[in-house]
Amino acid sequence: MSIHSDFEGLYRDVIPSVVSVYVGGRRRIGGAGSAFVYDDQHLVTNEHVSRLADETKSNRVELRFADGSWRVGEVVGSDVYTDLAVVAVDDLPADAAALRLATENPSPGRPVAALGNPLGLEGSISAGIVSGANRSLPTSNGFAIPDVVQTDAPINPGNSGGPLVGFSVGGDGDPTYEVVGVNRAKQGDNIGFAVSPLIANRILPDLVTDGYYRHSYLRARTLDVTPSVAEANGLDTPRGVLVVGSAAGESGAEILRGCAEKTRLRGWEIPVGGDVIVAIEGNEVRAHEELMRYLITETRPGEPVAIDVLRDGDPMTLVVELDERPTVDKDGRDGGSQIPIE
């Protein structure tokens, strides 16, 4: 059997580190999720799984390991914008080792397995491949998680927070496994999504040490420049993202210019007149996902960033000081603006 089809070996090696999460004593769908061992004191799961614990006012979750043993964990950090959370737990089972988180996002075609607790069925594995990368996944709170991994490995309710595991080969030729995503959602037949390792590696250390992550905030709502958007705005080529709306920062200065008007083109109403972002800190911006990925993985609030824009067709560079993204209220709403902004 080739290394790339040895799912039995993967299951045997990885399942001791995969955990079923229960909230409020509920043992079935609606109060269940999944997690995996991150280090010798912490597990990783989804924020929307840990949120159930917050709603019970206990901040505690019940954890069942593959060997059948139970622990009680405490949610010590969470981030609604990337749907990640960290659970502290004492006295892990001896064979529940930390799973290695990949340092790079997986490529399409890579064999993967999703492990967890779908529909309350503990210790489950489903297999597939990476179907796509660099996706943007809308959430029920109105946010969008950038850089998401798409897979055809079946992901069902209860899988949330479990690991999407990929194969790799060690120097001795033996198989090793790494987490290439934190399972999050099923969007249809053969389409599931997981938070990417690039995002997880950025967010999780802060959740462990501080309990939260400070997101950079550009205060601009954007739209990809498609051929129609380019034509409506008098642009020669479709590239970058159009600033549809912007808000003033703490200084009161509104640096990025949003669209003040709309026009109709072939039956579509299209915003016009705003700045077109084509690069940030010298990195080309071809789509909204690239802008969001850079803000999350490469910047911190309070930092100045150089943004290359086209304004009325002319190139110019703006230096924008990033704000901190507002906190989210108990209903999951962004507290800082009436428009969804990056």
Secondary structure, 3 states (H helix, E strand, C coil): CCHHHCHHHHHHHHHHHEEEEECCCCCCCCCEEEEEEEECCEEEECHHHHHHHHHCCCCEEEEECCCCCEEEEEEEEEECCCCEEEEECCCCCCCCCCCCECCCCCCCCCEEEEEECHHHCCCEEEEEEEEEEEEEEECCCCCEEEEEEEECCCCCCCCCCCEEEEEEECCCCCEEEEEEEEEEEEEECCEEEEECHHHHHHHHHHHHHCCCCCCEECCEEEEECCHHHHHHCCCCCCCCEEEEEECCCCCCCCCCCCCCEEEEECCEEEEECCCEEEEECCEECCCHHHHHHHHHHHCCCCCEEEEEEEECCEEEEEEEECEECCCECCCCCECCCCCCCC
